[in-house]
Amino acid sequence: MVDLRGTVPANVPAPGLGEYEWRVLVLPPRISRAEARDLLVGHAEYGGWELARVRVLTGGTRQVWLRRRIIRVVRTA
């Protein structure tokens, strides 16, 4: 089980980057690569997110950018 107390999800507006919704996860260094993979697989399978970018910051903290396409629905009635 992944301890998410150090994870800070936030929806990030990204004007000019297409029709995507963005989420940034900050994973502390105490989370192993296997736990991080399981977390990202869950976001991909159940939330429809795809991996856009990973940055490894000083101290081993990982900043993970996820994105998913915004689907616009036009009302017909």
N, C-alpha and C positions, 0 to 999 in steps of 0.2 A: 504494500500500500504506500502510495506517495504522500508525504506530508506537504500540504500546500500552504502552510502558514507563511512561508517566505515568498509565495507567488503573488504577484500583483497584476491581475488582469485589468486591462483598460481598453475601451474602444477608442481608437484614435482616428479623428477625422483626417482624411487625406485628400484634399481638393486637388484636382488635376491628375489623379492617379487612376482614373477609370471608375467603373461602377463596382468598387470593392468596399467591403467593411473590413477594418483592420483591428487586430487585437495584439497587444504586446504582453508577453509573459516574461517575468524576470525570475530566473531559476537560480537559487543560491548554490554555492559550490558543494554543499553537503548532499545535494541530490545527485545520485549516480547517473551515468549515461543510460543505463537500462531503465531506471525509473523515469528519466526524462523522455525516453523513447515511448514508454507505456503511456505517459501523460499525453504526448503528441498524437499517438495512435488513437487514443480516446477522443481527442478533439477532432481528428480527421474523420473517424468513422461515424460518430454520433452528432457532431456539430457541423459537419460539412466544411471544416477549415482546411486550408492547405498551407504548407510551409513556404514562406516567402524569403526569410532571412534569419540567420543566426549570427550573433556577435558574442565573442568571448571577451568579457571585460577583465580588468585587472582584478586579481584575487580569485579568478575562476568563476565568477558570476556569468551566467549565460543570459543574453537578451534575445528572445525568440519572437519574431514577427510572423503572425498568421494572418491569412486573408481568406475571405470568401466572397463570392459574387453576390451582389444585391439584386434580387429578382423583383422587378417592378410589376405589379399586377394592376391592370386597368379594369375598373368596374364596368360591367356590361349592362346592368339593369338600372 
